[in-house]
Every structure is written in structure tokens, then in C-alpha cells.
Amino acid sequence: MKIAGTGGEVRVGYQRAAMLGKWSITASGYQPQTSYTLNAAVVDRDEYWFYQYPHAVSLSMGNRQWLWHNVTVTGDTTITGELTGSPLIT
């Protein structure tokens, strides 16, 4: 299963490390151990906070946010990361 969208953030605590443009997640595994591979375009980032850990990734899904904690993302203008478990949906 693959889901795509636009908009999101990478945060370290309350600090924004990066703003995301187009993104996609590809699911693998089964509940409760579902994991997702994230691929996203970075539209802006803070050079200091981007290299601090752990990251939290928030993806815009319509009028909701899907949030994963304890994520490590890598990359430059395009990032990848492994999102484990079900997201917190707010």
C-alpha cells in the first residue's frame, strides 16, 4: 500500500527541523507491527535542528496530522525514514 500527499514537518521536540513538500509512505508488515518507508521532498530546513535526534514526523492527511515519534530521517533535499507502528492521528 502506498499513500502520497503534500505537507508535513520533521521536529525535534518543539523545534521545527524541516518542512516537507511532496511525500509518500509505503506500508509493509501487518498490525500491530506495521512499518512505513517515508520518502519526502524538503522545502525548508534548519541546519542545526535537522541533525539533532530523535525526530518526530508529522504528515498532513486532509485536515488531520499523522504523527510518528522516535524517527530518524536522512537525506538532504529529499529525505527517507522508517516510520514504525501506527501513527497518532490528530
PyMOL Python script that loads the backbone (N, CA, C, O; Angstrom):
from pymol import cmd

cmd.read_pdbstr("""\
ATOM      1  N   MET A   1       0.841  -1.167   0.000  1.00  0.00           N
ATOM      2  CA  MET A   1       0.000   0.000   0.000  1.00  0.00           C
ATOM      3  C   MET A   1       0.890   1.235   0.000  1.00  0.00           C
ATOM      4  O   MET A   1       1.866   1.308   0.746  1.00  0.00           O
ATOM      5  N   LYS A   2       0.548   2.194  -0.834  1.00  0.00           N
ATOM      6  CA  LYS A   2       1.311   3.442  -0.907  1.00  0.00           C
ATOM      7  C   LYS A   2       0.340   4.609  -0.771  1.00  0.00           C
ATOM      8  O   LYS A   2      -0.719   4.629  -1.398  1.00  0.00           O
ATOM      9  N   ILE A   3       0.720   5.583   0.062  1.00  0.00           N
ATOM     10  CA  ILE A   3      -0.074   6.792   0.266  1.00  0.00           C
ATOM     11  C   ILE A   3       0.828   7.970  -0.058  1.00  0.00           C
ATOM     12  O   ILE A   3       2.007   7.967   0.297  1.00  0.00           O
ATOM     13  N   ALA A   4       0.282   8.984  -0.733  1.00  0.00           N
ATOM     14  CA  ALA A   4       1.062  10.167  -1.077  1.00  0.00           C
ATOM     15  C   ALA A   4       0.287  11.416  -0.683  1.00  0.00           C
ATOM     16  O   ALA A   4      -0.943  11.409  -0.619  1.00  0.00           O
ATOM     17  N   GLY A   5       1.027  12.483  -0.422  1.00  0.00           N
ATOM     18  CA  GLY A   5       0.398  13.742  -0.061  1.00  0.00           C
ATOM     19  C   GLY A   5       1.394  14.880  -0.137  1.00  0.00           C
ATOM     20  O   GLY A   5       2.503  14.731  -0.652  1.00  0.00           O
ATOM     21  N   THR A   6       0.974  16.015   0.384  1.00  0.00           N
ATOM     22  CA  THR A   6       1.808  17.207   0.395  1.00  0.00           C
ATOM     23  C   THR A   6       1.706  17.862   1.755  1.00  0.00           C
ATOM     24  O   THR A   6       0.614  18.016   2.303  1.00  0.00           O
ATOM     25  N   GLY A   7       2.845  18.246   2.297  1.00  0.00           N
ATOM     26  CA  GLY A   7       2.873  18.989   3.548  1.00  0.00           C
ATOM     27  C   GLY A   7       3.184  18.119   4.744  1.00  0.00           C
ATOM     28  O   GLY A   7       2.685  17.001   4.875  1.00  0.00           O
ATOM     29  N   GLY A   8       4.010  18.653   5.602  1.00  0.00           N
ATOM     30  CA  GLY A   8       4.376  17.953   6.823  1.00  0.00           C
ATOM     31  C   GLY A   8       5.591  18.608   7.444  1.00  0.00           C
ATOM     32  O   GLY A   8       6.111  19.599   6.932  1.00  0.00           O
ATOM     33  N   GLU A   9       6.033  18.048   8.542  1.00  0.00           N
ATOM     34  CA  GLU A   9       7.186  18.585   9.266  1.00  0.00           C
ATOM     35  C   GLU A   9       8.003  17.466   9.875  1.00  0.00           C
ATOM     36  O   GLU A   9       7.504  16.374  10.147  1.00  0.00           O
ATOM     37  N   VAL A  10       9.261  17.767  10.078  1.00  0.00           N
ATOM     38  CA  VAL A  10      10.145  16.967  10.919  1.00  0.00           C
ATOM     39  C   VAL A  10      10.477  17.871  12.096  1.00  0.00           C
ATOM     40  O   VAL A  10      10.912  19.007  11.908  1.00  0.00           O
ATOM     41  N   ARG A  11      10.271  17.366  13.316  1.00  0.00           N
ATOM     42  CA  ARG A  11      10.506  18.173  14.507  1.00  0.00           C
ATOM     43  C   ARG A  11      11.446  17.438  15.453  1.00  0.00           C
ATOM     44  O   ARG A  11      11.554  16.212  15.435  1.00  0.00           O
ATOM     45  N   VAL A  12      12.118  18.227  16.274  1.00  0.00           N
ATOM     46  CA  VAL A  12      12.903  17.711  17.392  1.00  0.00           C
ATOM     47  C   VAL A  12      12.346  18.444  18.606  1.00  0.00           C
ATOM     48  O   VAL A  12      12.627  19.625  18.812  1.00  0.00           O
ATOM     49  N   GLY A  13      11.558  17.739  19.402  1.00  0.00           N
ATOM     50  CA  GLY A  13      10.857  18.414  20.488  1.00  0.00           C
ATOM     51  C   GLY A  13       9.902  19.428  19.894  1.00  0.00           C
ATOM     52  O   GLY A  13       9.095  19.102  19.025  1.00  0.00           O
ATOM     53  N   TYR A  14       9.999  20.667  20.370  1.00  0.00           N
ATOM     54  CA  TYR A  14       9.138  21.730  19.853  1.00  0.00           C
ATOM     55  C   TYR A  14       9.781  22.511  18.701  1.00  0.00           C
ATOM     56  O   TYR A  14       9.188  23.462  18.192  1.00  0.00           O
ATOM     57  N   GLN A  15      10.974  22.120  18.294  1.00  0.00           N
ATOM     58  CA  GLN A  15      11.696  22.831  17.241  1.00  0.00           C
ATOM     59  C   GLN A  15      11.426  22.203  15.874  1.00  0.00           C
ATOM     60  O   GLN A  15      11.487  20.983  15.728  1.00  0.00           O
ATOM     61  N   ARG A  16      11.131  23.027  14.885  1.00  0.00           N
ATOM     62  CA  ARG A  16      10.946  22.524  13.534  1.00  0.00           C
ATOM     63  C   ARG A  16      12.313  22.314  12.905  1.00  0.00           C
ATOM     64  O   ARG A  16      13.108  23.247  12.796  1.00  0.00           O
ATOM     65  N   ALA A  17      12.578  21.080  12.494  1.00  0.00           N
ATOM     66  CA  ALA A  17      13.840  20.756  11.835  1.00  0.00           C
ATOM     67  C   ALA A  17      13.719  20.868  10.322  1.00  0.00           C
ATOM     68  O   ALA A  17      14.687  21.218   9.648  1.00  0.00           O
ATOM     69  N   ALA A  18      12.526  20.570   9.775  1.00  0.00           N
ATOM     70  CA  ALA A  18      12.327  20.652   8.328  1.00  0.00           C
ATOM     71  C   ALA A  18      10.843  20.757   8.010  1.00  0.00           C
ATOM     72  O   ALA A  18       9.991  20.226   8.723  1.00  0.00           O
ATOM     73  N   MET A  19      10.564  21.455   6.923  1.00  0.00           N
ATOM     74  CA  MET A  19       9.214  21.494   6.365  1.00  0.00           C
ATOM     75  C   MET A  19       9.223  20.614   5.122  1.00  0.00           C
ATOM     76  O   MET A  19      10.160  20.658   4.325  1.00  0.00           O
ATOM     77  N   LEU A  20       8.177  19.820   4.967  1.00  0.00           N
ATOM     78  CA  LEU A  20       8.116  18.869   3.873  1.00  0.00           C
ATOM     79  C   LEU A  20       7.148  19.323   2.795  1.00  0.00           C
ATOM     80  O   LEU A  20       6.125  19.945   3.081  1.00  0.00           O
ATOM     81  N   GLY A  21       7.480  19.004   1.556  1.00  0.00           N
ATOM     82  CA  GLY A  21       6.597  19.228   0.413  1.00  0.00           C
ATOM     83  C   GLY A  21       5.902  17.924   0.076  1.00  0.00           C
ATOM     84  O   GLY A  21       5.186  17.364   0.907  1.00  0.00           O
ATOM     85  N   LYS A  22       6.110  17.440  -1.132  1.00  0.00           N
ATOM     86  CA  LYS A  22       5.511  16.166  -1.544  1.00  0.00           C
ATOM     87  C   LYS A  22       6.145  15.024  -0.777  1.00  0.00           C
ATOM     88  O   LYS A  22       7.359  15.001  -0.573  1.00  0.00           O
ATOM     89  N   TRP A  23       5.324  14.077  -0.352  1.00  0.00           N
ATOM     90  CA  TRP A  23       5.813  12.914   0.369  1.00  0.00           C
ATOM     91  C   TRP A  23       5.016  11.685  -0.036  1.00  0.00           C
ATOM     92  O   TRP A  23       3.917  11.781  -0.582  1.00  0.00           O
ATOM     93  N   SER A  24       5.602  10.527   0.248  1.00  0.00           N
ATOM     94  CA  SER A  24       4.887   9.260   0.078  1.00  0.00           C
ATOM     95  C   SER A  24       5.350   8.309   1.162  1.00  0.00           C
ATOM     96  O   SER A  24       6.504   8.343   1.591  1.00  0.00           O
ATOM     97  N   ILE A  25       4.434   7.460   1.598  1.00  0.00           N
ATOM     98  CA  ILE A  25       4.789   6.391   2.529  1.00  0.00           C
ATOM     99  C   ILE A  25       4.317   5.080   1.915  1.00  0.00           C
ATOM    100  O   ILE A  25       3.242   4.998   1.321  1.00  0.00           O
ATOM    101  N   THR A  26       5.141   4.070   2.073  1.00  0.00           N
ATOM    102  CA  THR A  26       4.829   2.735   1.589  1.00  0.00           C
ATOM    103  C   THR A  26       4.780   1.812   2.793  1.00  0.00           C
ATOM    104  O   THR A  26       5.753   1.704   3.540  1.00  0.00           O
ATOM    105  N   ALA A  27       3.645   1.145   2.984  1.00  0.00           N
ATOM    106  CA  ALA A  27       3.440   0.280   4.150  1.00  0.00           C
ATOM    107  C   ALA A  27       3.969  -1.119   3.891  1.00  0.00           C
ATOM    108  O   ALA A  27       3.964  -1.617   2.766  1.00  0.00           O
ATOM    109  N   SER A  28       4.427  -1.739   4.981  1.00  0.00           N
ATOM    110  CA  SER A  28       4.822  -3.144   4.944  1.00  0.00           C
ATOM    111  C   SER A  28       4.522  -3.737   6.311  1.00  0.00           C
ATOM    112  O   SER A  28       4.454  -3.010   7.302  1.00  0.00           O
ATOM    113  N   GLY A  29       4.346  -5.029   6.369  1.00  0.00           N
ATOM    114  CA  GLY A  29       4.044  -5.676   7.638  1.00  0.00           C
ATOM    115  C   GLY A  29       2.554  -5.654   7.932  1.00  0.00           C
ATOM    116  O   GLY A  29       1.756  -5.158   7.137  1.00  0.00           O
ATOM    117  N   TYR A  30       2.194  -6.194   9.078  1.00  0.00           N
ATOM    118  CA  TYR A  30       0.802  -6.304   9.483  1.00  0.00           C
ATOM    119  C   TYR A  30       0.648  -5.774  10.892  1.00  0.00           C
ATOM    120  O   TYR A  30       1.615  -5.720  11.653  1.00  0.00           O
ATOM    121  N   GLN A  31      -0.580  -5.380  11.243  1.00  0.00           N
ATOM    122  CA  GLN A  31      -0.848  -4.870  12.587  1.00  0.00           C
ATOM    123  C   GLN A  31      -0.445  -5.917  13.608  1.00  0.00           C
ATOM    124  O   GLN A  31      -0.649  -7.096  13.320  1.00  0.00           O
ATOM    125  N   PRO A  32       0.103  -5.608  14.762  1.00  0.00           N
ATOM    126  CA  PRO A  32       0.411  -4.267  15.211  1.00  0.00           C
ATOM    127  C   PRO A  32       1.821  -3.813  14.839  1.00  0.00           C
ATOM    128  O   PRO A  32       2.265  -2.769  15.319  1.00  0.00           O
ATOM    129  N   GLN A  33       2.528  -4.550  14.014  1.00  0.00           N
ATOM    130  CA  GLN A  33       3.918  -4.215  13.691  1.00  0.00           C
ATOM    131  C   GLN A  33       4.067  -3.578  12.322  1.00  0.00           C
ATOM    132  O   GLN A  33       5.077  -3.786  11.649  1.00  0.00           O
ATOM    133  N   THR A  34       3.090  -2.816  11.907  1.00  0.00           N
ATOM    134  CA  THR A  34       3.169  -2.145  10.614  1.00  0.00           C
ATOM    135  C   THR A  34       4.318  -1.150  10.612  1.00  0.00           C
ATOM    136  O   THR A  34       4.561  -0.471  11.610  1.00  0.00           O
ATOM    137  N   SER A  35       5.015  -1.065   9.505  1.00  0.00           N
ATOM    138  CA  SER A  35       6.033  -0.027   9.352  1.00  0.00           C
ATOM    139  C   SER A  35       5.841   0.612   7.983  1.00  0.00           C
ATOM    140  O   SER A  35       5.270   0.016   7.070  1.00  0.00           O
ATOM    141  N   TYR A  36       6.334   1.839   7.868  1.00  0.00           N
ATOM    142  CA  TYR A  36       6.187   2.613   6.649  1.00  0.00           C
ATOM    143  C   TYR A  36       7.542   3.172   6.264  1.00  0.00           C
ATOM    144  O   TYR A  36       8.315   3.596   7.124  1.00  0.00           O
ATOM    145  N   THR A  37       7.830   3.173   4.975  1.00  0.00           N
ATOM    146  CA  THR A  37       9.031   3.827   4.469  1.00  0.00           C
ATOM    147  C   THR A  37       8.610   5.183   3.927  1.00  0.00           C
ATOM    148  O   THR A  37       7.752   5.277   3.049  1.00  0.00           O
ATOM    149  N   LEU A  38       9.228   6.237   4.462  1.00  0.00           N
ATOM    150  CA  LEU A  38       8.920   7.602   4.076  1.00  0.00           C
ATOM    151  C   LEU A  38       9.911   8.099   3.034  1.00  0.00           C
ATOM    152  O   LEU A  38      11.118   7.903   3.177  1.00  0.00           O
ATOM    153  N   ASN A  39       9.413   8.732   2.005  1.00  0.00           N
ATOM    154  CA  ASN A  39      10.221   9.479   1.032  1.00  0.00           C
ATOM    155  C   ASN A  39       9.558  10.842   0.917  1.00  0.00           C
ATOM    156  O   ASN A  39       8.361  10.930   0.643  1.00  0.00           O
ATOM    157  N   ALA A  40      10.332  11.912   1.127  1.00  0.00           N
ATOM    158  CA  ALA A  40       9.734  13.248   1.116  1.00  0.00           C
ATOM    159  C   ALA A  40      10.708  14.290   0.581  1.00  0.00           C
ATOM    160  O   ALA A  40      11.923  14.179   0.740  1.00  0.00           O
ATOM    161  N   ALA A  41      10.135  15.306  -0.058  1.00  0.00           N
ATOM    162  CA  ALA A  41      10.911  16.457  -0.516  1.00  0.00           C
ATOM    163  C   ALA A  41      10.975  17.467   0.620  1.00  0.00           C
ATOM    164  O   ALA A  41       9.967  17.735   1.273  1.00  0.00           O
ATOM    165  N   VAL A  42      12.144  18.023   0.854  1.00  0.00           N
ATOM    166  CA  VAL A  42      12.330  19.041   1.887  1.00  0.00           C
ATOM    167  C   VAL A  42      12.237  20.406   1.220  1.00  0.00           C
ATOM    168  O   VAL A  42      12.971  20.690   0.274  1.00  0.00           O
ATOM    169  N   VAL A  43      11.326  21.258   1.717  1.00  0.00           N
ATOM    170  CA  VAL A  43      11.201  22.601   1.146  1.00  0.00           C
ATOM    171  C   VAL A  43      11.957  23.634   1.970  1.00  0.00           C
ATOM    172  O   VAL A  43      12.303  24.701   1.462  1.00  0.00           O
ATOM    173  N   ASP A  44      12.215  23.328   3.232  1.00  0.00           N
ATOM    174  CA  ASP A  44      12.995  24.218   4.091  1.00  0.00           C
ATOM    175  C   ASP A  44      13.477  23.400   5.280  1.00  0.00           C
ATOM    176  O   ASP A  44      12.786  22.491   5.739  1.00  0.00           O
ATOM    177  N   ARG A  45      14.666  23.728   5.777  1.00  0.00           N
ATOM    178  CA  ARG A  45      15.134  23.029   6.974  1.00  0.00           C
ATOM    179  C   ARG A  45      16.070  23.901   7.774  1.00  0.00           C
ATOM    180  O   ARG A  45      16.714  24.808   7.246  1.00  0.00           O
ATOM    181  N   ASP A  46      16.135  23.611   9.054  1.00  0.00           N
ATOM    182  CA  ASP A  46      17.047  24.273   9.972  1.00  0.00           C
ATOM    183  C   ASP A  46      18.262  23.371  10.102  1.00  0.00           C
ATOM    184  O   ASP A  46      18.155  22.245  10.588  1.00  0.00           O
ATOM    185  N   GLU A  47      19.409  23.857   9.673  1.00  0.00           N
ATOM    186  CA  GLU A  47      20.614  23.026   9.626  1.00  0.00           C
ATOM    187  C   GLU A  47      21.003  22.471  11.000  1.00  0.00           C
ATOM    188  O   GLU A  47      21.491  21.344  11.083  1.00  0.00           O
ATOM    189  N   TYR A  48      20.804  23.221  12.055  1.00  0.00           N
ATOM    190  CA  TYR A  48      21.161  22.727  13.385  1.00  0.00           C
ATOM    191  C   TYR A  48      20.185  21.640  13.831  1.00  0.00           C
ATOM    192  O   TYR A  48      20.608  20.531  14.156  1.00  0.00           O
ATOM    193  N   TRP A  49      18.889  21.942  13.852  1.00  0.00           N
ATOM    194  CA  TRP A  49      17.898  21.005  14.390  1.00  0.00           C
ATOM    195  C   TRP A  49      17.748  19.760  13.541  1.00  0.00           C
ATOM    196  O   TRP A  49      17.391  18.704  14.064  1.00  0.00           O
ATOM    197  N   PHE A  50      18.009  19.853  12.248  1.00  0.00           N
ATOM    198  CA  PHE A  50      17.871  18.679  11.392  1.00  0.00           C
ATOM    199  C   PHE A  50      18.821  17.559  11.820  1.00  0.00           C
ATOM    200  O   PHE A  50      18.506  16.382  11.639  1.00  0.00           O
ATOM    201  N   TYR A  51      19.959  17.904  12.374  1.00  0.00           N
ATOM    202  CA  TYR A  51      20.939  16.893  12.771  1.00  0.00           C
ATOM    203  C   TYR A  51      20.864  16.534  14.250  1.00  0.00           C
ATOM    204  O   TYR A  51      21.756  15.857  14.762  1.00  0.00           O
ATOM    205  N   GLN A  52      19.825  16.970  14.942  1.00  0.00           N
ATOM    206  CA  GLN A  52      19.582  16.569  16.319  1.00  0.00           C
ATOM    207  C   GLN A  52      18.563  15.425  16.307  1.00  0.00           C
ATOM    208  O   GLN A  52      17.817  15.261  15.341  1.00  0.00           O
ATOM    209  N   TYR A  53      18.537  14.651  17.368  1.00  0.00           N
ATOM    210  CA  TYR A  53      17.660  13.470  17.413  1.00  0.00           C
ATOM    211  C   TYR A  53      17.009  13.364  18.769  1.00  0.00           C
ATOM    212  O   TYR A  53      17.500  13.969  19.723  1.00  0.00           O
ATOM    213  N   PRO A  54      15.915  12.616  18.901  1.00  0.00           N
ATOM    214  CA  PRO A  54      15.178  11.910  17.858  1.00  0.00           C
ATOM    215  C   PRO A  54      14.203  12.842  17.153  1.00  0.00           C
ATOM    216  O   PRO A  54      13.780  13.861  17.700  1.00  0.00           O
ATOM    217  N   HIS A  55      13.863  12.474  15.942  1.00  0.00           N
ATOM    218  CA  HIS A  55      12.909  13.241  15.155  1.00  0.00           C
ATOM    219  C   HIS A  55      11.489  12.757  15.433  1.00  0.00           C
ATOM    220  O   HIS A  55      11.265  11.623  15.856  1.00  0.00           O
ATOM    221  N   ALA A  56      10.555  13.642  15.186  1.00  0.00           N
ATOM    222  CA  ALA A  56       9.144  13.290  15.087  1.00  0.00           C
ATOM    223  C   ALA A  56       8.714  13.730  13.696  1.00  0.00           C
ATOM    224  O   ALA A  56       9.078  14.817  13.248  1.00  0.00           O
ATOM    225  N   VAL A  57       7.949  12.901  13.018  1.00  0.00           N
ATOM    226  CA  VAL A  57       7.496  13.216  11.672  1.00  0.00           C
ATOM    227  C   VAL A  57       5.982  13.366  11.690  1.00  0.00           C
ATOM    228  O   VAL A  57       5.262  12.486  12.164  1.00  0.00           O
ATOM    229  N   SER A  58       5.513  14.487  11.171  1.00  0.00           N
ATOM    230  CA  SER A  58       4.090  14.783  11.075  1.00  0.00           C
ATOM    231  C   SER A  58       3.748  14.981   9.608  1.00  0.00           C
ATOM    232  O   SER A  58       4.357  15.816   8.938  1.00  0.00           O
ATOM    233  N   LEU A  59       2.774  14.219   9.097  1.00  0.00           N
ATOM    234  CA  LEU A  59       2.368  14.321   7.699  1.00  0.00           C
ATOM    235  C   LEU A  59       0.924  14.798   7.616  1.00  0.00           C
ATOM    236  O   LEU A  59       0.064  14.314   8.352  1.00  0.00           O
ATOM    237  N   SER A  60       0.657  15.742   6.725  1.00  0.00           N
ATOM    238  CA  SER A  60      -0.702  16.248   6.532  1.00  0.00           C
ATOM    239  C   SER A  60      -1.519  15.242   5.730  1.00  0.00           C
ATOM    240  O   SER A  60      -1.121  14.811   4.648  1.00  0.00           O
ATOM    241  N   MET A  61      -2.670  14.882   6.290  1.00  0.00           N
ATOM    242  CA  MET A  61      -3.607  13.961   5.640  1.00  0.00           C
ATOM    243  C   MET A  61      -4.975  14.620   5.668  1.00  0.00           C
ATOM    244  O   MET A  61      -5.749  14.410   6.602  1.00  0.00           O
ATOM    245  N   GLY A  62      -5.278  15.420   4.644  1.00  0.00           N
ATOM    246  CA  GLY A  62      -6.518  16.187   4.652  1.00  0.00           C
ATOM    247  C   GLY A  62      -6.452  17.225   5.756  1.00  0.00           C
ATOM    248  O   GLY A  62      -5.516  18.024   5.800  1.00  0.00           O
ATOM    249  N   ASN A  63      -7.434  17.224   6.647  1.00  0.00           N
ATOM    250  CA  ASN A  63      -7.421  18.168   7.765  1.00  0.00           C
ATOM    251  C   ASN A  63      -6.872  17.537   9.041  1.00  0.00           C
ATOM    252  O   ASN A  63      -7.055  18.086  10.128  1.00  0.00           O
ATOM    253  N   ARG A  64      -6.220  16.426   8.928  1.00  0.00           N
ATOM    254  CA  ARG A  64      -5.608  15.718  10.060  1.00  0.00           C
ATOM    255  C   ARG A  64      -4.090  15.672   9.909  1.00  0.00           C
ATOM    256  O   ARG A  64      -3.553  15.917   8.829  1.00  0.00           O
ATOM    257  N   GLN A  65      -3.411  15.354  11.009  1.00  0.00           N
ATOM    258  CA  GLN A  65      -1.966  15.137  11.012  1.00  0.00           C
ATOM    259  C   GLN A  65      -1.702  13.711  11.479  1.00  0.00           C
ATOM    260  O   GLN A  65      -2.258  13.267  12.483  1.00  0.00           O
ATOM    261  N   TRP A  66      -0.853  12.997  10.747  1.00  0.00           N
ATOM    262  CA  TRP A  66      -0.400  11.680  11.171  1.00  0.00           C
ATOM    263  C   TRP A  66       0.988  11.879  11.756  1.00  0.00           C
ATOM    264  O   TRP A  66       1.867  12.423  11.087  1.00  0.00           O
ATOM    265  N   LEU A  67       1.200  11.446  12.995  1.00  0.00           N
ATOM    266  CA  LEU A  67       2.431  11.734  13.732  1.00  0.00           C
ATOM    267  C   LEU A  67       3.101  10.456  14.211  1.00  0.00           C
ATOM    268  O   LEU A  67       2.465   9.582  14.801  1.00  0.00           O
ATOM    269  N   TRP A  68       4.400  10.367  13.944  1.00  0.00           N
ATOM    270  CA  TRP A  68       5.236   9.283  14.457  1.00  0.00           C
ATOM    271  C   TRP A  68       6.363   9.898  15.270  1.00  0.00           C
ATOM    272  O   TRP A  68       6.952  10.898  14.860  1.00  0.00           O
ATOM    273  N   HIS A  69       6.668   9.304  16.428  1.00  0.00           N
ATOM    274  CA  HIS A  69       7.777   9.754  17.265  1.00  0.00           C
ATOM    275  C   HIS A  69       8.961   8.801  17.099  1.00  0.00           C
ATOM    276  O   HIS A  69       8.818   7.705  16.558  1.00  0.00           O
ATOM    277  N   ASN A  70      10.129   9.233  17.572  1.00  0.00           N
ATOM    278  CA  ASN A  70      11.356   8.420  17.572  1.00  0.00           C
ATOM    279  C   ASN A  70      11.717   7.897  16.195  1.00  0.00           C
ATOM    280  O   ASN A  70      11.917   6.699  15.993  1.00  0.00           O
ATOM    281  N   VAL A  71      11.795   8.820  15.261  1.00  0.00           N
ATOM    282  CA  VAL A  71      12.134   8.517  13.873  1.00  0.00           C
ATOM    283  C   VAL A  71      13.477   9.162  13.570  1.00  0.00           C
ATOM    284  O   VAL A  71      13.786  10.237  14.085  1.00  0.00           O
ATOM    285  N   THR A  72      14.264   8.514  12.745  1.00  0.00           N
ATOM    286  CA  THR A  72      15.485   9.130  12.232  1.00  0.00           C
ATOM    287  C   THR A  72      15.338   9.249  10.727  1.00  0.00           C
ATOM    288  O   THR A  72      15.143   8.249  10.036  1.00  0.00           O
ATOM    289  N   VAL A  73      15.432  10.465  10.218  1.00  0.00           N
ATOM    290  CA  VAL A  73      15.375  10.676   8.775  1.00  0.00           C
ATOM    291  C   VAL A  73      16.760  11.057   8.281  1.00  0.00           C
ATOM    292  O   VAL A  73      17.545  11.671   9.003  1.00  0.00           O
ATOM    293  N   THR A  74      17.045  10.689   7.052  1.00  0.00           N
ATOM    294  CA  THR A  74      18.338  11.008   6.446  1.00  0.00           C
ATOM    295  C   THR A  74      18.110  11.585   5.065  1.00  0.00           C
ATOM    296  O   THR A  74      17.090  11.323   4.429  1.00  0.00           O
ATOM    297  N   GLY A  75      19.058  12.366   4.614  1.00  0.00           N
ATOM    298  CA  GLY A  75      18.994  12.929   3.285  1.00  0.00           C
ATOM    299  C   GLY A  75      19.296  14.409   3.302  1.00  0.00           C
ATOM    300  O   GLY A  75      19.773  14.951   4.300  1.00  0.00           O
ATOM    301  N   ASP A  76      19.014  15.055   2.187  1.00  0.00           N
ATOM    302  CA  ASP A  76      19.309  16.474   2.020  1.00  0.00           C
ATOM    303  C   ASP A  76      18.060  17.181   1.519  1.00  0.00           C
ATOM    304  O   ASP A  76      17.245  17.630   2.325  1.00  0.00           O
ATOM    305  N   THR A  77      17.893  17.288   0.203  1.00  0.00           N
ATOM    306  CA  THR A  77      16.683  17.898  -0.338  1.00  0.00           C
ATOM    307  C   THR A  77      15.549  16.879  -0.451  1.00  0.00           C
ATOM    308  O   THR A  77      14.382  17.254  -0.568  1.00  0.00           O
ATOM    309  N   THR A  78      15.889  15.612  -0.418  1.00  0.00           N
ATOM    310  CA  THR A  78      14.926  14.511  -0.331  1.00  0.00           C
ATOM    311  C   THR A  78      15.339  13.659   0.861  1.00  0.00           C
ATOM    312  O   THR A  78      16.516  13.332   1.016  1.00  0.00           O
ATOM    313  N   ILE A  79      14.374  13.299   1.703  1.00  0.00           N
ATOM    314  CA  ILE A  79      14.702  12.505   2.879  1.00  0.00           C
ATOM    315  C   ILE A  79      13.990  11.163   2.840  1.00  0.00           C
ATOM    316  O   ILE A  79      12.974  10.993   2.166  1.00  0.00           O
ATOM    317  N   THR A  80      14.552  10.214   3.579  1.00  0.00           N
ATOM    318  CA  THR A  80      13.925   8.922   3.778  1.00  0.00           C
ATOM    319  C   THR A  80      13.952   8.614   5.266  1.00  0.00           C
ATOM    320  O   THR A  80      14.785   9.136   6.007  1.00  0.00           O
ATOM    321  N   GLY A  81      13.042   7.770   5.686  1.00  0.00           N
ATOM    322  CA  GLY A  81      13.000   7.351   7.082  1.00  0.00           C
ATOM    323  C   GLY A  81      12.079   6.166   7.244  1.00  0.00           C
ATOM    324  O   GLY A  81      11.265   5.876   6.367  1.00  0.00           O
ATOM    325  N   GLU A  82      12.207   5.484   8.358  1.00  0.00           N
ATOM    326  CA  GLU A  82      11.372   4.327   8.668  1.00  0.00           C
ATOM    327  C   GLU A  82      10.424   4.726   9.787  1.00  0.00           C
ATOM    328  O   GLU A  82      10.859   5.074  10.885  1.00  0.00           O
ATOM    329  N   LEU A  83       9.121   4.673   9.504  1.00  0.00           N
ATOM    330  CA  LEU A  83       8.084   5.020  10.472  1.00  0.00           C
ATOM    331  C   LEU A  83       7.497   3.717  10.985  1.00  0.00           C
ATOM    332  O   LEU A  83       6.928   2.949  10.210  1.00  0.00           O
ATOM    333  N   THR A  84       7.625   3.455  12.281  1.00  0.00           N
ATOM    334  CA  THR A  84       7.218   2.181  12.847  1.00  0.00           C
ATOM    335  C   THR A  84       5.951   2.319  13.673  1.00  0.00           C
ATOM    336  O   THR A  84       5.801   3.260  14.452  1.00  0.00           O
ATOM    337  N   GLY A  85       5.048   1.374  13.494  1.00  0.00           N
ATOM    338  CA  GLY A  85       3.822   1.359  14.266  1.00  0.00           C
ATOM    339  C   GLY A  85       2.765   2.269  13.667  1.00  0.00           C
ATOM    340  O   GLY A  85       2.975   2.915  12.640  1.00  0.00           O
ATOM    341  N   SER A  86       1.628   2.302  14.336  1.00  0.00           N
ATOM    342  CA  SER A  86       0.524   3.150  13.883  1.00  0.00           C
ATOM    343  C   SER A  86       0.781   4.598  14.256  1.00  0.00           C
ATOM    344  O   SER A  86       1.345   4.867  15.316  1.00  0.00           O
ATOM    345  N   PRO A  87       0.382   5.532  13.412  1.00  0.00           N
ATOM    346  CA  PRO A  87       0.579   6.954  13.737  1.00  0.00           C
ATOM    347  C   PRO A  87      -0.437   7.423  14.771  1.00  0.00           C
ATOM    348  O   PRO A  87      -1.512   6.843  14.922  1.00  0.00           O
ATOM    349  N   LEU A  88      -0.073   8.480  15.474  1.00  0.00           N
ATOM    350  CA  LEU A  88      -1.009   9.219  16.315  1.00  0.00           C
ATOM    351  C   LEU A  88      -1.719  10.173  15.374  1.00  0.00           C
ATOM    352  O   LEU A  88      -1.065  10.992  14.728  1.00  0.00           O
ATOM    353  N   ILE A  89      -3.034  10.094  15.278  1.00  0.00           N
ATOM    354  CA  ILE A  89      -3.791  10.929  14.356  1.00  0.00           C
ATOM    355  C   ILE A  89      -4.485  12.024  15.135  1.00  0.00           C
ATOM    356  O   ILE A  89      -5.279  11.754  16.036  1.00  0.00           O
ATOM    357  N   THR A  90      -4.178  13.277  14.779  1.00  0.00           N
ATOM    358  CA  THR A  90      -4.774  14.412  15.473  1.00  0.00           C
ATOM    359  C   THR A  90      -5.526  15.303  14.511  1.00  0.00           C
ATOM    360  O   THR A  90      -6.096  16.314  14.922  1.00  0.00           O
TER     361      THR A  90
END
""", "prot")
cmd.dss("prot")
cmd.show_as("cartoon", "prot")
cmd.util.cbc("prot")
cmd.orient("prot")
